[in-house]
Amino acid sequence: MLYRKDRYGNELSALGFGCMRFTTANGKIDLEKAEKEILRSIELGVNYFDTAYIYTGSEAAIGEIFERNGVRDRIKIATKLPQYLISNRKAIDRYFNEQLSRLRTDHVDYYLMHMLTDIEAWNKLVTLGIKDWIEEKKKNKEIGQIGFSFHGNTEMFLKILNAYDWDFCQIQYNYLDETSQAGRKGLEEAEKKGIPVIIMEPLRGGKLVDLLPGDAKKMISENNRGYSPAEWAFRWLWDQSGVTVVLSGMNSLEMLEENCRVAGSCEAGSFSDEDRELIEKVRDSIRDKMKIGCTGCRYCMPCPKGVDIPGIFRCYNHMYTESKGSGRKEYFQTVGFRKNPSDASLCIQCGKCESHCPQHLEIRKLLKTADRELRPWYIKIMTAVARRFAL
């Protein structure tokens, strides 16, 4: 296992164990199977374990496993405050104390504000006294380092990144999301500030393995490197010096062994020009299946009315390269769940965006089409309720 350092010089395994996708039986986590996988991962050098309050059964499962096997001092626990459920200062303590109890520990090594999508979500926590709370927990050594996990666009990521002296952050990032969500720009800005970045969804929930187009699979299988689709995706990430830990939701010993093998041989800067060219061709193959030929260049932005044009198009494409449900979920998380709306209904048909689009897309027309499919009535209701309650 190779290791990369956090902000304070602590070594973290390049591969982290994402604890959201344990195998379940009869609606409960298969604890015996999870225990074997976790203990084997520790043997292979994994020391970063990521969970969250809302991952059903996860905190309690790993807490029991760590305590029973006496490995707490060999690993780092990362979990997350469900900030979207917080309405007062007491609630912060209530959730945190419940997490300590579930995890059977007296401290959390890496604690995140879960799923920030809008700077207003952080500002709300600030008004509730989160800064003083963090200082208190750090002073008492109940929290080691503080960070946030993010779903949203690059502009919003940078606002949150610069709003506080974070110790680390967590973003969705892979070769298909290079220019969306926080994107490469966000990753590099964090690196400039000396903030370690934890990567989630390196395989887009398995989509960069199971749902690759046939020609992309052929290019990979014929390449003389002999890497699998998953290995290409991991190596692309570890090639970048700003990446500290890549999380993988490993739920089999075979997957675990393979991922640890790859993580033991991936140094930053090891990709060749030919390797990058292959990734670009695979990405182009995926994009050929998209409904809208938007590259995410953002030349159409800013929209004078705040419409997130590339975000909307990306989620619409997501509906057709993956599934309608996952595209709408992505839309809810990254576009809809903001205090200030940024949906296509705000478009005033000025055409400014179209005059700057290198792809010469009929943006105004396409926005209407995308909006109809992304925002059926129930999504509109969910978004309005969530925005009012959480922001």
C-alpha positions in Angstrom: 0.0 0.0 0.0 1.2 3.5 -0.9 0.5 6.4 1.4 -0.1 10.1 1.0 0.1 12.7 3.8 -2.7 14.8 5.2 -2.3 18.5 6.2 -0.4 17.6 9.4 1.9 14.9 8.0 -0.1 11.9 9.0 0.1 9.0 6.5 -3.2 8.0 4.9 -3.6 4.9 2.7 -4.0 5.9 -1.0 -7.0 3.6 -1.0 -9.8 4.3 1.5 -12.6 1.9 2.5 -16.0 3.4 1.7 -18.4 1.9 4.2 -21.7 2.6 2.4 -22.0 -0.5 0.3 -21.6 -3.4 2.6 -23.4 -6.6 1.6 -26.8 -6.9 3.2 -29.0 -9.8 4.1 -32.7 -9.4 5.1 -32.2 -5.6 5.2 -29.3 -5.8 7.6 -25.5 -5.6 7.0 -23.9 -9.0 6.8 -21.6 -8.3 9.7 -19.6 -11.5 9.4 -18.7 -10.8 5.8 -18.0 -7.1 6.4 -15.7 -8.1 9.3 -13.6 -10.3 7.0 -13.4 -7.6 4.4 -12.4 -4.9 6.9 -9.8 -7.0 8.7 -8.2 -8.1 5.4 -8.1 -4.5 4.2 -6.2 -3.5 7.4 -3.8 -6.4 6.8 -3.2 -5.0 3.3 -2.5 -1.5 4.7 -5.8 0.4 4.4 -6.2 2.8 7.3 -8.9 5.2 6.2 -12.6 4.2 6.7 -15.4 6.5 5.6 -18.9 6.3 6.8 -21.8 8.7 7.6 -24.8 9.1 9.9 -27.3 8.3 7.1 -25.5 5.2 5.8 -28.0 2.7 7.3 -26.3 0.5 9.9 -22.8 1.4 8.8 -21.5 3.4 11.8 -22.7 0.7 14.2 -21.3 -2.1 12.1 -17.8 -0.7 11.8 -17.8 0.4 15.5 -18.6 -3.1 16.6 -16.0 -4.6 14.3 -13.2 -2.2 15.3 -13.9 -2.7 19.0 -14.2 -6.5 18.9 -10.8 -6.8 17.1 -8.9 -4.1 18.9 -7.8 -2.2 15.8 -9.0 1.3 16.7 -5.5 2.7 17.2 -4.5 1.3 13.7 -7.1 3.1 11.7 -8.7 6.5 11.0 -12.5 6.9 11.1 -14.1 9.5 8.9 -17.8 10.2 9.4 -20.2 13.1 8.7 -22.6 15.5 10.4 -26.0 15.4 8.7 -26.0 19.2 8.4 -29.2 19.1 6.4 -31.1 17.8 9.5 -29.7 20.5 11.8 -31.9 23.3 13.1 -30.2 24.3 16.3 -27.0 24.0 18.3 -28.3 21.2 20.5 -29.0 19.1 17.5 -25.3 19.2 16.5 -24.3 17.7 19.8 -27.1 15.2 19.7 -26.1 13.8 16.3 -22.4 13.8 17.2 -22.8 12.0 20.5 -25.0 9.4 18.8 -22.3 8.8 16.3 -19.6 8.4 19.0 -21.9 5.8 20.6 -22.5 4.0 17.3 -18.8 4.0 16.5 -17.9 2.9 20.1 -15.1 5.5 20.3 -14.4 8.7 22.1 -13.2 10.6 19.0 -13.6 10.9 15.3 -10.4 11.4 13.3 -11.9 13.1 10.3 -15.2 14.8 10.6 -17.1 16.2 7.7 -20.1 18.5 7.1 -22.0 16.1 4.9 -23.1 17.0 1.4 -22.7 20.8 1.2 -24.0 22.0 -2.1 -24.5 25.7 -1.4 -22.5 28.2 0.6 -25.8 29.1 2.4 -25.8 25.7 4.0 -22.5 26.5 5.6 -23.6 30.0 6.5 -26.6 28.5 8.3 -24.3 26.3 10.4 -22.2 29.3 11.2 -25.2 31.2 12.6 -25.8 28.2 14.8 -22.3 28.4 16.3 -20.6 25.6 14.3 -17.2 27.3 14.4 -17.1 27.5 18.2 -18.4 23.9 18.4 -15.6 22.7 16.1 -13.0 24.5 18.2 -14.3 23.0 21.4 -14.4 19.5 19.9 -10.8 19.8 18.6 -9.6 21.2 21.9 -11.2 18.2 23.7 -9.7 15.9 21.1 -13.1 14.5 20.2 -12.5 15.6 16.6 -9.1 15.4 14.9 -9.6 17.2 11.6 -12.6 19.0 10.1 -13.7 18.9 6.5 -16.7 18.8 4.2 -18.1 16.6 1.5 -19.4 18.3 -1.6 -21.9 18.0 -4.4 -22.5 21.0 -6.6 -20.7 23.1 -9.2 -17.1 24.4 -9.2 -18.0 28.0 -8.4 -19.9 26.9 -5.3 -17.1 24.5 -4.3 -14.6 27.4 -4.4 -16.8 29.6 -2.2 -17.1 26.9 0.5 -13.4 26.0 0.2 -12.5 29.6 1.0 -15.1 30.2 3.7 -13.3 28.4 6.5 -9.8 27.0 7.4 -10.7 23.4 6.4 -8.3 20.5 7.2 -9.5 18.4 4.2 -12.5 18.0 1.8 -14.2 15.2 -0.1 -15.4 15.5 -3.7 -17.0 13.4 -6.4 -14.3 13.1 -9.0 -13.4 10.8 -11.9 -12.4 11.1 -15.5 -16.0 11.7 -16.6 -16.5 14.4 -14.0 -13.3 16.2 -14.7 -15.1 19.4 -15.6 -18.2 19.0 -13.5 -19.0 19.2 -9.8 -15.8 20.5 -8.0 -13.8 19.2 -11.0 -10.1 19.4 -11.7 -10.2 23.2 -11.0 -11.5 22.6 -7.5 -9.0 19.8 -6.9 -6.1 22.0 -7.9 -7.3 25.0 -5.9 -7.5 22.8 -2.8 -4.0 21.5 -3.5 -2.7 25.1 -3.8 -4.2 25.8 -0.3 -2.6 22.6 1.1 -5.9 21.0 1.7 -6.0 17.2 1.2 -8.8 15.9 -1.1 -10.6 12.6 -0.5 -12.2 11.2 -3.7 -15.6 9.6 -3.7 -17.3 7.9 -6.7 -14.1 7.1 -8.6 -16.0 4.7 -10.8 -19.3 6.6 -10.8 -20.9 3.9 -8.7 -19.6 1.3 -11.0 -20.8 3.0 -14.2 -17.2 3.4 -15.5 -16.9 -0.4 -15.4 -20.3 -1.9 -16.1 -21.9 0.6 -18.4 -19.0 1.5 -20.7 -19.9 1.5 -24.4 -18.7 -1.4 -26.4 -16.0 0.5 -28.3 -14.6 1.9 -25.0 -14.4 -1.7 -23.6 -12.6 -2.8 -26.8 -10.1 0.0 -26.6 -9.3 -0.9 -23.0 -9.1 -4.7 -23.6 -6.7 -4.2 -26.6 -4.4 -1.8 -24.8 -1.0 -3.4 -24.0 -1.1 -2.1 -20.4 -3.5 -4.9 -19.6 -5.4 -2.8 -17.1 -9.1 -3.4 -16.3 -11.6 -0.5 -16.7 -11.5 0.0 -12.9 -7.8 0.1 -12.8 -7.6 2.7 -15.5 -10.1 4.9 -13.5 -8.1 4.5 -10.3 -4.7 5.1 -11.9 -6.1 8.3 -13.6 -6.9 9.6 -10.1 -3.7 8.6 -8.4 -1.7 10.1 -11.2 -2.8 13.5 -9.8 -0.7 14.9 -6.8 -3.8 16.7 -5.4 -5.6 13.4 -4.7 -4.9 12.1 -1.2 -7.3 9.2 -0.7 -9.5 7.4 -3.2 -12.6 5.8 -1.6 -13.9 2.5 -2.9 -17.1 0.7 -1.6 -15.5 -2.7 -1.6 -17.9 -5.6 -0.8 -15.9 -8.6 -1.8 -12.5 -9.9 -0.9 -11.7 -10.2 -4.6 -12.4 -6.5 -5.2 -10.5 -5.6 -2.1 -7.4 -7.6 -3.1 -7.4 -6.1 -6.6 -7.9 -2.5 -5.5 -5.1 -2.8 -2.9 -2.8 -4.3 -5.5 -3.4 -1.3 -7.8 -3.1 1.2 -4.9 0.4 -0.3 -4.1 1.8 0.8 -7.5 0.3 4.2 -8.4 2.6 7.2 -7.9 1.6 10.7 -8.9 2.9 11.7 -12.3 3.2 8.1 -13.6 0.8 8.4 -16.5 2.2 8.6 -20.0 0.9 10.7 -22.9 -0.4 7.5 -24.4 -2.3 6.7 -21.2 -4.0 10.1 -21.2 -4.9 9.7 -24.8 -6.6 6.4 -24.1 -8.7 8.0 -21.3 -9.7 10.8 -23.6 -10.8 8.4 -26.2 -12.8 6.4 -23.7 -14.4 9.6 -22.4 -15.3 10.6 -25.9 -16.9 7.3 -26.5 -19.1 7.8 -23.4 -20.0 11.3 -24.5 -21.0 10.1 -27.9 -24.0 8.5 -26.2 -25.1 11.7 -24.6 -28.2 13.6 -25.6 -26.5 17.0 -25.6 -23.0 17.7 -26.8 -22.1 19.9 -23.9 -18.4 19.6 -22.9 -18.8 21.6 -19.6 -16.5 24.4 -20.8 -18.7 27.0 -19.1 -18.2 29.6 -21.9 -22.0 30.1 -21.7 -21.7 31.3 -18.1 -22.5 33.3 -16.1 -26.2 33.4 -17.0 -27.6 36.8 -16.2 -30.5 35.1 -14.4 -28.4 32.4 -12.6 -29.4 29.4 -14.7 -26.8 26.6 -14.2 -26.7 25.7 -17.9 -23.8 23.1 -17.9 -25.1 21.6 -14.6 -28.5 21.1 -16.1 -27.2 19.6 -19.3 -24.8 17.3 -17.4 -27.7 15.9 -15.3 -29.9 15.5 -18.4 -27.1 13.5 -20.2 -26.7 11.5 -17.0 -30.3 10.4 -17.4 -29.4 8.7 -20.7 -25.9 7.5 -20.1 -26.9 5.9 -16.8 -30.5 6.1 -15.8 -33.4 8.6 -15.4 -33.5 8.1 -11.7 -29.8 8.7 -11.2 -29.9 11.7 -13.5 -32.7 13.3 -11.4 -30.9 12.5 -8.2 -27.8 14.2 -9.5 -29.9 17.2 -10.5 -31.5 17.4 -7.0 -28.1 17.3 -5.3 -26.1 19.6 -7.6 -28.5 22.0 -9.1 -31.9 22.0 -7.3 -30.7 21.9 -3.7 -29.5 25.5 -3.5 -31.0 28.4 -1.6 -31.0 30.5 -4.8 -32.8 28.6 -7.6 -30.7 27.9 -10.8 -33.2 25.9 -12.8 -34.2 26.5 -16.4 -37.5 28.1 -15.6 -35.4 31.3 -14.9 -34.3 31.6 -18.5 -35.5 34.8 -20.2 -34.5 33.7 -23.7 -31.9 36.4 -24.0 -29.6 34.2 -26.1 -26.3 35.5 -24.5 -25.3 31.9 -23.8 -25.7 30.8 -27.4 -23.4 33.5 -28.7 -20.6 32.2 -26.6 -21.1 28.4 -27.0 -18.2 26.8 -28.9 -20.4 23.8 -29.8 -23.1 26.1 -31.3 -25.8 24.5 -29.2 -29.4 25.7 -29.3 -29.2 26.2 -25.5 -32.5 27.9 -25.0 -34.4 25.1 -26.8 -32.4 22.4 -25.1 -32.9 23.9 -21.6 -36.7 23.5 -22.0 -36.4 19.9 -23.1 -34.0 19.1 -20.3 -36.1 20.8 -17.7 -39.2 18.9 -18.6 -37.5 15.6 -18.0 -35.4 16.5 -15.0 -38.1 18.2 -13.0 -41.3 16.2 -13.0 -43.8 17.4 -10.5 -42.6 15.3 -7.6 -39.0 16.5 -8.1 -40.3 20.1 -7.9 -42.0 19.4 -4.7 -39.0 17.5 -3.2 -36.7 20.4 -4.1 -38.9 23.1 -2.7 -39.4 21.2 0.6 -35.8 20.3 1.0 -34.6 23.9 0.1 -37.0 25.4 2.7 -36.2 22.9 5.4 -32.4 22.6 5.1 -31.4 26.1 3.8 
